[in-house]
Amino acid sequence: MIRVGEKLGMQMEGRMRNVRFYEGKYYDSIRMGMLREEWEEIKGHV
């Protein structure tokens, strides 16, 4: 999923470590995003 976001032009904005607990194991939570200006620039080139 991280690679999909990167291909869409998003950047990793944050990583919260060991916040999700699933089947006895902790996982990191990733936040990805892009600025409105970046989105409009990409949208204009489509």
PDB file of N, CA, C and O in Angstrom:
ATOM      1  N   MET A   1       0.814  -1.197   0.000  1.00  0.00           N
ATOM      2  CA  MET A   1       0.000   0.000   0.000  1.00  0.00           C
ATOM      3  C   MET A   1       0.859   1.263   0.000  1.00  0.00           C
ATOM      4  O   MET A   1       0.473   2.287  -0.564  1.00  0.00           O
ATOM      5  N   ILE A   2       2.016   1.182   0.631  1.00  0.00           N
ATOM      6  CA  ILE A   2       2.904   2.356   0.652  1.00  0.00           C
ATOM      7  C   ILE A   2       3.356   2.679  -0.763  1.00  0.00           C
ATOM      8  O   ILE A   2       3.383   3.846  -1.153  1.00  0.00           O
ATOM      9  N   ARG A   3       3.707   1.673  -1.526  1.00  0.00           N
ATOM     10  CA  ARG A   3       4.158   1.902  -2.907  1.00  0.00           C
ATOM     11  C   ARG A   3       3.048   2.473  -3.780  1.00  0.00           C
ATOM     12  O   ARG A   3       3.316   3.283  -4.667  1.00  0.00           O
ATOM     13  N   VAL A   4       1.820   2.065  -3.544  1.00  0.00           N
ATOM     14  CA  VAL A   4       0.687   2.618  -4.299  1.00  0.00           C
ATOM     15  C   VAL A   4       0.567   4.110  -4.022  1.00  0.00           C
ATOM     16  O   VAL A   4       0.413   4.909  -4.945  1.00  0.00           O
ATOM     17  N   GLY A   5       0.639   4.478  -2.754  1.00  0.00           N
ATOM     18  CA  GLY A   5       0.576   5.893  -2.392  1.00  0.00           C
ATOM     19  C   GLY A   5       1.703   6.700  -3.014  1.00  0.00           C
ATOM     20  O   GLY A   5       1.488   7.810  -3.500  1.00  0.00           O
ATOM     21  N   GLU A   6       2.914   6.134  -2.997  1.00  0.00           N
ATOM     22  CA  GLU A   6       4.057   6.826  -3.599  1.00  0.00           C
ATOM     23  C   GLU A   6       3.876   6.998  -5.099  1.00  0.00           C
ATOM     24  O   GLU A   6       4.231   8.043  -5.644  1.00  0.00           O
ATOM     25  N   LYS A   7       3.333   5.998  -5.773  1.00  0.00           N
ATOM     26  CA  LYS A   7       3.104   6.112  -7.217  1.00  0.00           C
ATOM     27  C   LYS A   7       2.042   7.164  -7.535  1.00  0.00           C
ATOM     28  O   LYS A   7       2.059   7.765  -8.610  1.00  0.00           O
ATOM     29  N   LEU A   8       1.122   7.384  -6.602  1.00  0.00           N
ATOM     30  CA  LEU A   8       0.094   8.406  -6.785  1.00  0.00           C
ATOM     31  C   LEU A   8       0.613   9.803  -6.460  1.00  0.00           C
ATOM     32  O   LEU A   8      -0.080  10.794  -6.686  1.00  0.00           O
ATOM     33  N   GLY A   9       1.830   9.880  -5.932  1.00  0.00           N
ATOM     34  CA  GLY A   9       2.436  11.175  -5.625  1.00  0.00           C
ATOM     35  C   GLY A   9       2.390  11.548  -4.154  1.00  0.00           C
ATOM     36  O   GLY A   9       2.777  12.657  -3.785  1.00  0.00           O
ATOM     37  N   MET A  10       1.926  10.648  -3.321  1.00  0.00           N
ATOM     38  CA  MET A  10       1.853  10.937  -1.889  1.00  0.00           C
ATOM     39  C   MET A  10       3.219  10.750  -1.230  1.00  0.00           C
ATOM     40  O   MET A  10       4.087  10.044  -1.742  1.00  0.00           O
ATOM     41  N   GLN A  11       3.382  11.400  -0.087  1.00  0.00           N
ATOM     42  CA  GLN A  11       4.594  11.265   0.706  1.00  0.00           C
ATOM     43  C   GLN A  11       4.221  10.748   2.086  1.00  0.00           C
ATOM     44  O   GLN A  11       3.123  11.001   2.580  1.00  0.00           O
ATOM     45  N   MET A  12       5.146  10.020   2.701  1.00  0.00           N
ATOM     46  CA  MET A  12       4.911   9.558   4.058  1.00  0.00           C
ATOM     47  C   MET A  12       5.014  10.761   5.000  1.00  0.00           C
ATOM     48  O   MET A  12       6.056  11.413   5.075  1.00  0.00           O
ATOM     49  N   GLU A  13       3.944  11.040   5.701  1.00  0.00           N
ATOM     50  CA  GLU A  13       3.903  12.182   6.607  1.00  0.00           C
ATOM     51  C   GLU A  13       4.131  11.778   8.053  1.00  0.00           C
ATOM     52  O   GLU A  13       4.492  12.611   8.884  1.00  0.00           O
ATOM     53  N   GLY A  14       3.925  10.522   8.351  1.00  0.00           N
ATOM     54  CA  GLY A  14       4.142  10.091   9.728  1.00  0.00           C
ATOM     55  C   GLY A  14       4.096   8.587   9.870  1.00  0.00           C
ATOM     56  O   GLY A  14       3.468   7.883   9.078  1.00  0.00           O
ATOM     57  N   ARG A  15       4.775   8.112  10.893  1.00  0.00           N
ATOM     58  CA  ARG A  15       4.759   6.686  11.223  1.00  0.00           C
ATOM     59  C   ARG A  15       4.596   6.587  12.737  1.00  0.00           C
ATOM     60  O   ARG A  15       5.445   7.048  13.500  1.00  0.00           O
ATOM     61  N   MET A  16       3.501   5.984  13.151  1.00  0.00           N
ATOM     62  CA  MET A  16       3.277   5.742  14.574  1.00  0.00           C
ATOM     63  C   MET A  16       3.641   4.284  14.837  1.00  0.00           C
ATOM     64  O   MET A  16       3.052   3.362  14.272  1.00  0.00           O
ATOM     65  N   ARG A  17       4.600   4.111  15.688  1.00  0.00           N
ATOM     66  CA  ARG A  17       5.146   2.774  15.898  1.00  0.00           C
ATOM     67  C   ARG A  17       4.368   2.004  16.956  1.00  0.00           C
ATOM     68  O   ARG A  17       3.972   2.545  17.989  1.00  0.00           O
ATOM     69  N   ASN A  18       4.162   0.728  16.663  1.00  0.00           N
ATOM     70  CA  ASN A  18       3.524  -0.226  17.579  1.00  0.00           C
ATOM     71  C   ASN A  18       2.188   0.261  18.133  1.00  0.00           C
ATOM     72  O   ASN A  18       1.978   0.246  19.346  1.00  0.00           O
ATOM     73  N   VAL A  19       1.287   0.690  17.257  1.00  0.00           N
ATOM     74  CA  VAL A  19      -0.017   1.169  17.709  1.00  0.00           C
ATOM     75  C   VAL A  19      -1.163   0.218  17.363  1.00  0.00           C
ATOM     76  O   VAL A  19      -2.225   0.284  17.982  1.00  0.00           O
ATOM     77  N   ARG A  20      -0.966  -0.644  16.403  1.00  0.00           N
ATOM     78  CA  ARG A  20      -2.034  -1.579  16.022  1.00  0.00           C
ATOM     79  C   ARG A  20      -1.678  -2.976  16.520  1.00  0.00           C
ATOM     80  O   ARG A  20      -0.589  -3.483  16.252  1.00  0.00           O
ATOM     81  N   PHE A  21      -2.606  -3.588  17.245  1.00  0.00           N
ATOM     82  CA  PHE A  21      -2.402  -4.919  17.791  1.00  0.00           C
ATOM     83  C   PHE A  21      -3.299  -5.885  17.039  1.00  0.00           C
ATOM     84  O   PHE A  21      -4.522  -5.746  17.064  1.00  0.00           O
ATOM     85  N   TYR A  22      -2.701  -6.865  16.366  1.00  0.00           N
ATOM     86  CA  TYR A  22      -3.461  -7.814  15.561  1.00  0.00           C
ATOM     87  C   TYR A  22      -2.870  -9.207  15.721  1.00  0.00           C
ATOM     88  O   TYR A  22      -1.684  -9.425  15.472  1.00  0.00           O
ATOM     89  N   GLU A  23      -3.704 -10.139  16.138  1.00  0.00           N
ATOM     90  CA  GLU A  23      -3.310 -11.532  16.339  1.00  0.00           C
ATOM     91  C   GLU A  23      -2.025 -11.652  17.162  1.00  0.00           C
ATOM     92  O   GLU A  23      -1.101 -12.379  16.797  1.00  0.00           O
ATOM     93  N   GLY A  24      -1.991 -10.925  18.275  1.00  0.00           N
ATOM     94  CA  GLY A  24      -0.883 -11.042  19.215  1.00  0.00           C
ATOM     95  C   GLY A  24       0.390 -10.322  18.823  1.00  0.00           C
ATOM     96  O   GLY A  24       1.436 -10.551  19.431  1.00  0.00           O
ATOM     97  N   LYS A  25       0.330  -9.455  17.822  1.00  0.00           N
ATOM     98  CA  LYS A  25       1.526  -8.767  17.353  1.00  0.00           C
ATOM     99  C   LYS A  25       1.214  -7.292  17.115  1.00  0.00           C
ATOM    100  O   LYS A  25       0.117  -6.956  16.669  1.00  0.00           O
ATOM    101  N   TYR A  26       2.172  -6.408  17.410  1.00  0.00           N
ATOM    102  CA  TYR A  26       2.007  -4.979  17.187  1.00  0.00           C
ATOM    103  C   TYR A  26       2.531  -4.583  15.810  1.00  0.00           C
ATOM    104  O   TYR A  26       3.534  -5.118  15.339  1.00  0.00           O
ATOM    105  N   TYR A  27       1.838  -3.634  15.168  1.00  0.00           N
ATOM    106  CA  TYR A  27       2.216  -3.146  13.847  1.00  0.00           C
ATOM    107  C   TYR A  27       2.261  -1.627  13.853  1.00  0.00           C
ATOM    108  O   TYR A  27       1.599  -0.981  14.665  1.00  0.00           O
ATOM    109  N   ASP A  28       3.054  -1.057  12.934  1.00  0.00           N
ATOM    110  CA  ASP A  28       3.130   0.384  12.777  1.00  0.00           C
ATOM    111  C   ASP A  28       1.929   0.887  11.979  1.00  0.00           C
ATOM    112  O   ASP A  28       1.335   0.143  11.198  1.00  0.00           O
ATOM    113  N   SER A  29       1.581   2.144  12.182  1.00  0.00           N
ATOM    114  CA  SER A  29       0.545   2.803  11.404  1.00  0.00           C
ATOM    115  C   SER A  29       1.209   3.917  10.598  1.00  0.00           C
ATOM    116  O   SER A  29       1.944   4.740  11.145  1.00  0.00           O
ATOM    117  N   ILE A  30       0.942   3.931   9.300  1.00  0.00           N
ATOM    118  CA  ILE A  30       1.568   4.892   8.389  1.00  0.00           C
ATOM    119  C   ILE A  30       0.531   5.922   7.949  1.00  0.00           C
ATOM    120  O   ILE A  30      -0.614   5.574   7.660  1.00  0.00           O
ATOM    121  N   ARG A  31       0.935   7.188   7.899  1.00  0.00           N
ATOM    122  CA  ARG A  31       0.082   8.256   7.376  1.00  0.00           C
ATOM    123  C   ARG A  31       0.738   8.819   6.129  1.00  0.00           C
ATOM    124  O   ARG A  31       1.906   9.208   6.142  1.00  0.00           O
ATOM    125  N   MET A  32      -0.034   8.855   5.050  1.00  0.00           N
ATOM    126  CA  MET A  32       0.485   9.393   3.795  1.00  0.00           C
ATOM    127  C   MET A  32      -0.445  10.485   3.305  1.00  0.00           C
ATOM    128  O   MET A  32      -1.647  10.457   3.572  1.00  0.00           O
ATOM    129  N   GLY A  33       0.111  11.443   2.589  1.00  0.00           N
ATOM    130  CA  GLY A  33      -0.726  12.516   2.081  1.00  0.00           C
ATOM    131  C   GLY A  33       0.002  13.360   1.051  1.00  0.00           C
ATOM    132  O   GLY A  33       1.171  13.134   0.738  1.00  0.00           O
ATOM    133  N   MET A  34      -0.728  14.343   0.534  1.00  0.00           N
ATOM    134  CA  MET A  34      -0.145  15.275  -0.425  1.00  0.00           C
ATOM    135  C   MET A  34      -0.824  16.622  -0.249  1.00  0.00           C
ATOM    136  O   MET A  34      -1.981  16.705   0.163  1.00  0.00           O
ATOM    137  N   LEU A  35      -0.093  17.661  -0.567  1.00  0.00           N
ATOM    138  CA  LEU A  35      -0.629  19.011  -0.470  1.00  0.00           C
ATOM    139  C   LEU A  35      -1.616  19.271  -1.605  1.00  0.00           C
ATOM    140  O   LEU A  35      -1.522  18.666  -2.673  1.00  0.00           O
ATOM    141  N   ARG A  36      -2.550  20.166  -1.366  1.00  0.00           N
ATOM    142  CA  ARG A  36      -3.529  20.512  -2.391  1.00  0.00           C
ATOM    143  C   ARG A  36      -2.832  21.012  -3.658  1.00  0.00           C
ATOM    144  O   ARG A  36      -3.243  20.679  -4.770  1.00  0.00           O
ATOM    145  N   GLU A  37      -1.778  21.811  -3.486  1.00  0.00           N
ATOM    146  CA  GLU A  37      -1.042  22.332  -4.644  1.00  0.00           C
ATOM    147  C   GLU A  37      -0.427  21.203  -5.466  1.00  0.00           C
ATOM    148  O   GLU A  37      -0.417  21.254  -6.696  1.00  0.00           O
ATOM    149  N   GLU A  38       0.088  20.181  -4.777  1.00  0.00           N
ATOM    150  CA  GLU A  38       0.652  19.031  -5.487  1.00  0.00           C
ATOM    151  C   GLU A  38      -0.435  18.276  -6.237  1.00  0.00           C
ATOM    152  O   GLU A  38      -0.225  17.849  -7.373  1.00  0.00           O
ATOM    153  N   TRP A  39      -1.604  18.108  -5.606  1.00  0.00           N
ATOM    154  CA  TRP A  39      -2.716  17.409  -6.243  1.00  0.00           C
ATOM    155  C   TRP A  39      -3.189  18.155  -7.485  1.00  0.00           C
ATOM    156  O   TRP A  39      -3.424  17.549  -8.531  1.00  0.00           O
ATOM    157  N   GLU A  40      -3.327  19.471  -7.364  1.00  0.00           N
ATOM    158  CA  GLU A  40      -3.808  20.253  -8.506  1.00  0.00           C
ATOM    159  C   GLU A  40      -2.797  20.235  -9.642  1.00  0.00           C
ATOM    160  O   GLU A  40      -3.186  20.254 -10.809  1.00  0.00           O
ATOM    161  N   GLU A  41      -1.514  20.199  -9.324  1.00  0.00           N
ATOM    162  CA  GLU A  41      -0.488  20.114 -10.361  1.00  0.00           C
ATOM    163  C   GLU A  41      -0.594  18.778 -11.102  1.00  0.00           C
ATOM    164  O   GLU A  41      -0.524  18.746 -12.331  1.00  0.00           O
ATOM    165  N   ILE A  42      -0.759  17.693 -10.375  1.00  0.00           N
ATOM    166  CA  ILE A  42      -0.888  16.371 -10.997  1.00  0.00           C
ATOM    167  C   ILE A  42      -2.206  16.291 -11.786  1.00  0.00           C
ATOM    168  O   ILE A  42      -2.235  15.794 -12.912  1.00  0.00           O
ATOM    169  N   LYS A  43      -3.267  16.776 -11.194  1.00  0.00           N
ATOM    170  CA  LYS A  43      -4.593  16.729 -11.829  1.00  0.00           C
ATOM    171  C   LYS A  43      -4.596  17.518 -13.136  1.00  0.00           C
ATOM    172  O   LYS A  43      -5.266  17.127 -14.092  1.00  0.00           O
ATOM    173  N   GLY A  44      -3.859  18.615 -13.184  1.00  0.00           N
ATOM    174  CA  GLY A  44      -3.798  19.432 -14.392  1.00  0.00           C
ATOM    175  C   GLY A  44      -3.055  18.759 -15.529  1.00  0.00           C
ATOM    176  O   GLY A  44      -3.261  19.110 -16.690  1.00  0.00           O
ATOM    177  N   HIS A  45      -2.190  17.795 -15.218  1.00  0.00           N
ATOM    178  CA  HIS A  45      -1.408  17.117 -16.256  1.00  0.00           C
ATOM    179  C   HIS A  45      -2.097  15.863 -16.781  1.00  0.00           C
ATOM    180  O   HIS A  45      -1.570  15.208 -17.680  1.00  0.00           O
ATOM    181  N   VAL A  46      -3.251  15.520 -16.244  1.00  0.00           N
ATOM    182  CA  VAL A  46      -3.942  14.288 -16.690  1.00  0.00           C
ATOM    183  C   VAL A  46      -4.702  14.532 -17.948  1.00  0.00           C
ATOM    184  O   VAL A  46      -5.342  13.619 -18.469  1.00  0.00           O
TER     185      VAL A  46
END
